[in-house]
Amino acid sequence: MVFFLLILVGLIAWFVIAAVQRANRRMAYADQKSAERELSALQGEPQLMPTWMSKPGHLRAFLDTVQRMLKTRQVPEEFVKRILHDDLEYHRILHLVTLMERRGNGMSAQLTAAADYIWDKWVIHEHHQLGIPTWVQNRAEVEKFMVRVNADTRERAIPDAFFRARIDERSTIEDLFRRVSDAEQRGASLDKQVIAAADVISDEWVLLNEADQKFFQKQDALETLRAGSDAIKKLREFGYRPPAN
């Protein structure tokens, strides 16, 4: 009986400890995202330093651990060193770590935040090497982005039929994402990336001759008509004549 009670107490303790650890991980993750947003919104130079910086050997041990963590994620050592040797990036990492410390997070969470910062830089680097923006891995984000690009091209009076025809072309999509990736790498906001993508479609639209442009405009007018709207007037602008009764 005593043995059974000991097992039961042990199991309860294990569940409690596991639950506390999960809660701590969730809190640390929320703190990290909050700290990252605060860092991104920083207007001036990053200047914060963690309190343990004054202790001899702590910084070296911290950076060595971060490098080991990134090695397990297959991030090249040369890339990590390049980030850490960049004065601005180095101070941004320390600023982020300090924000984590001020939120009451321990060394483990601070190490994770620093490693994740460099990891995110590596992901961006790899995506740009391939000529694609970082958010392309998320299908929902791609769909939302293309809806916004389509809305931009409509404002430029480019027919939806032409937009759909172009995004079905691999060469157009590659050019579009390459231009968006370049904009992202220069620090452009998502709004500006949308404009960069719409510019690709617009550049192709202006190269069409008048007859081809009218063809796509007719396609748009016909689709509007099929949707139940009164598009006869619009069709007549492009030479359409309804059949006589």
LUMPA-920162 format. One line per 2 residues: their letters; for each residue x, y, z of C-alpha. Coordinates in Angstrom, 1 decimal, decimal comma, always signed. Layout:
% LUMPA-920162
a) X/Y/Z | ...
This chain:
% LUMPA-920162
mv) +0,0/+0,0/+0,0 | +2,8/+2,4/+0,9
ff) +4,6/+1,5/-2,3 | +1,4/+2,3/-4,3
ll) +1,0/+5,7/-2,5 | +4,6/+6,5/-3,3
il) +4,0/+5,8/-7,0 | +0,8/+7,9/-7,0
vg) +2,6/+10,8/-5,3 | +5,4/+10,6/-7,8
li) +3,0/+10,6/-10,7 | +1,1/+13,6/-9,4
aw) +4,4/+15,4/-8,8 | +5,5/+14,6/-12,3
fv) +2,3/+15,9/-13,8 | +2,5/+19,1/-11,8
ia) +6,1/+19,7/-12,7 | +5,4/+19,0/-16,4
av) +2,4/+21,4/-16,4 | +4,5/+24,1/-14,7
qr) +7,2/+23,6/-17,3 | +4,7/+23,9/-20,2
an) +3,2/+27,0/-18,7 | +6,7/+28,5/-18,3
rr) +7,6/+27,7/-21,9 | +4,4/+29,4/-23,1
ma) +5,1/+32,5/-21,0 | +8,7/+32,6/-22,2
ya) +7,5/+32,4/-25,8 | +5,0/+35,2/-25,3
dq) +7,7/+37,3/-23,6 | +10,0/+36,6/-26,5
ks) +7,5/+37,7/-29,1 | +6,8/+40,8/-27,1
ae) +10,5/+41,6/-26,8 | +11,0/+41,1/-30,5
re) +8,2/+43,5/-31,3 | +9,7/+46,1/-28,9
ls) +13,1/+45,6/-30,6 | +11,6/+46,0/-34,1
al) +9,9/+49,3/-33,0 | +13,1/+50,7/-31,6
qg) +13,8/+54,0/-33,2 | +17,3/+54,7/-31,9
ep) +20,4/+52,6/-31,4 | +20,1/+49,5/-29,2
ql) +21,8/+50,3/-25,9 | +20,5/+47,9/-23,3
mp) +22,8/+45,4/-21,7 | +21,9/+42,4/-19,4
tw) +22,9/+42,6/-15,8 | +25,2/+39,5/-16,0
ms) +27,4/+41,4/-18,6 | +29,5/+42,7/-15,7
kp) +30,4/+39,2/-14,5 | +33,8/+38,0/-16,0
gh) +33,4/+35,2/-18,6 | +29,6/+35,3/-18,7
lr) +29,4/+36,9/-22,1 | +31,8/+34,5/-23,7
af) +30,0/+31,5/-22,2 | +26,7/+32,9/-23,4
ld) +27,8/+33,4/-27,0 | +29,5/+30,0/-27,1
tv) +26,2/+28,4/-26,0 | +24,3/+30,3/-28,6
qr) +26,7/+29,1/-31,3 | +26,3/+25,5/-30,2
ml) +22,5/+25,8/-30,3 | +22,7/+27,2/-33,8
kt) +25,1/+24,4/-34,9 | +22,4/+21,9/-34,0
rq) +20,1/+23,8/-36,3 | +22,6/+23,4/-39,2
vp) +23,4/+27,2/-39,3 | +26,9/+27,6/-40,8
ee) +29,4/+28,8/-38,2 | +30,7/+31,5/-40,6
fv) +27,2/+33,0/-40,8 | +26,8/+33,1/-37,0
kr) +30,2/+34,7/-36,6 | +29,4/+37,3/-39,3
il) +26,2/+38,3/-37,4 | +28,0/+38,4/-34,0
hd) +30,9/+40,5/-35,5 | +28,4/+43,0/-36,9
dl) +28,3/+45,8/-34,3 | +24,7/+46,7/-34,8
ey) +23,5/+43,1/-34,9 | +25,6/+42,3/-31,8
hr) +24,0/+45,1/-29,8 | +20,5/+44,3/-31,1
il) +20,9/+40,7/-29,7 | +22,1/+42,1/-26,3
hl) +19,2/+44,5/-26,3 | +16,8/+41,7/-27,0
vt) +18,3/+39,5/-24,3 | +18,0/+42,4/-21,8
lm) +14,3/+42,8/-22,7 | +13,9/+39,2/-21,9
er) +15,7/+39,5/-18,6 | +13,6/+42,5/-17,6
rg) +10,5/+40,4/-18,2 | +11,8/+38,0/-15,6
ng) +13,1/+35,3/-17,9 | +16,0/+33,1/-17,0
ms) +19,2/+32,3/-18,9 | +17,6/+29,5/-20,9
aq) +14,9/+31,8/-22,4 | +17,5/+34,5/-23,0
lt) +19,7/+32,0/-24,9 | +16,7/+30,8/-27,0
aa) +15,8/+34,4/-27,9 | +19,4/+35,1/-29,0
ad) +19,6/+31,9/-31,0 | +16,2/+32,5/-32,6
yi) +17,3/+36,0/-33,6 | +20,2/+34,7/-35,6
wd) +18,2/+31,8/-36,9 | +15,6/+34,2/-38,3
kw) +18,5/+36,1/-40,0 | +19,7/+32,8/-41,5
vi) +16,2/+32,0/-42,9 | +15,9/+35,4/-44,5
he) +19,4/+35,0/-46,0 | +18,5/+31,6/-47,5
hh) +15,2/+32,8/-48,9 | +16,8/+35,8/-50,5
ql) +19,5/+33,5/-52,0 | +16,7/+31,6/-53,7
gi) +14,9/+34,9/-54,7 | +11,8/+34,4/-52,6
pt) +10,5/+36,4/-49,6 | +10,5/+34,8/-46,2
wv) +6,7/+34,6/-45,8 | +6,3/+32,4/-48,9
qn) +6,5/+29,3/-46,8 | +3,1/+30,2/-45,4
ra) +0,4/+29,4/-48,0 | -2,3/+31,5/-46,3
ev) +0,1/+34,5/-46,3 | +0,8/+34,0/-50,0
ek) -2,9/+33,9/-50,8 | -3,6/+37,1/-48,8
fm) -0,6/+38,8/-50,4 | -1,8/+38,0/-54,0
vr) -5,3/+39,2/-53,2 | -3,7/+42,6/-52,2
vn) -1,6/+42,6/-55,3 | -4,8/+42,0/-57,4
ad) -6,5/+44,9/-55,6 | -3,6/+47,1/-56,5
tr) -3,6/+46,2/-60,2 | -7,4/+46,9/-60,3
er) -6,7/+50,4/-59,0 | -4,3/+50,7/-62,0
ai) -7,2/+49,7/-64,4 | -5,5/+46,4/-65,2
pd) -8,1/+43,7/-66,0 | -8,4/+40,8/-63,6
af) -8,3/+38,5/-66,6 | -4,8/+39,7/-67,4
fr) -3,7/+39,4/-63,8 | -4,8/+35,8/-63,6
ar) -3,2/+35,0/-67,0 | +0,1/+36,4/-65,8
id) +0,3/+34,7/-62,4 | -0,3/+31,4/-64,2
er) +3,0/+32,0/-65,9 | +6,0/+30,7/-64,1
st) +8,4/+33,4/-65,4 | +6,1/+36,1/-64,1
ie) +5,8/+34,5/-60,7 | +9,6/+34,1/-60,4
dl) +10,1/+37,7/-61,4 | +7,4/+38,9/-59,0
fr) +8,8/+37,0/-56,0 | +12,4/+38,0/-56,9
rv) +11,4/+41,7/-56,9 | +9,4/+41,3/-53,7
sd) +12,4/+39,5/-52,1 | +14,7/+42,3/-53,0
ae) +12,2/+44,8/-51,5 | +12,0/+42,8/-48,3
qr) +15,8/+42,5/-48,0 | +16,0/+46,4/-48,3
ga) +13,6/+46,5/-45,3 | +10,5/+47,4/-47,3
sl) +7,1/+47,0/-45,5 | +4,5/+44,6/-46,7
dk) +2,6/+47,5/-48,3 | +5,6/+48,4/-50,4
qv) +6,2/+44,7/-51,3 | +2,6/+44,6/-52,6
ia) +3,4/+47,7/-54,8 | +6,6/+46,0/-56,0
aa) +4,6/+42,9/-57,0 | +1,9/+45,0/-58,7
dv) +4,6/+46,8/-60,6 | +5,7/+43,5/-62,3
is) +2,1/+43,0/-63,6 | +1,9/+46,6/-64,6
de) +5,2/+46,5/-66,5 | +3,9/+43,5/-68,6
wv) +0,5/+45,2/-69,1 | +2,0/+48,4/-70,7
ll) +3,9/+46,2/-73,1 | +0,7/+44,8/-74,7
ne) -0,5/+46,4/-77,9 | -4,0/+48,0/-77,9
ad) -5,7/+45,0/-79,5 | -4,4/+42,6/-76,8
qk) -5,4/+45,1/-74,0 | -8,9/+45,3/-75,4
ff) -9,1/+41,5/-75,5 | -8,5/+41,3/-71,7
qk) -10,8/+44,2/-71,0 | -13,5/+42,3/-72,9
qd) -12,9/+39,2/-70,8 | -13,4/+41,2/-67,7
al) -16,6/+42,8/-69,0 | -18,0/+39,3/-70,0
et) -17,2/+38,0/-66,5 | -19,1/+40,9/-65,0
lr) -22,0/+40,2/-67,3 | -22,0/+36,5/-66,2
ag) -22,1/+37,6/-62,6 | -25,4/+39,3/-63,3
sd) -24,3/+42,9/-63,5 | -25,3/+45,3/-66,4
ai) -22,1/+45,3/-68,4 | -23,6/+45,8/-71,9
kk) -22,6/+49,5/-71,8 | -19,1/+48,5/-70,8
lr) -18,9/+45,9/-73,6 | -20,0/+48,4/-76,2
ef) -16,9/+50,4/-75,4 | -14,8/+47,6/-76,7
gy) -16,8/+47,0/-79,9 | -19,3/+44,4/-78,7
rp) -22,8/+44,5/-80,3 | -25,6/+42,3/-78,8
pa) -27,4/+40,1/-81,3 | -30,6/+41,5/-82,8
n) -33,9/+40,0/-81,6
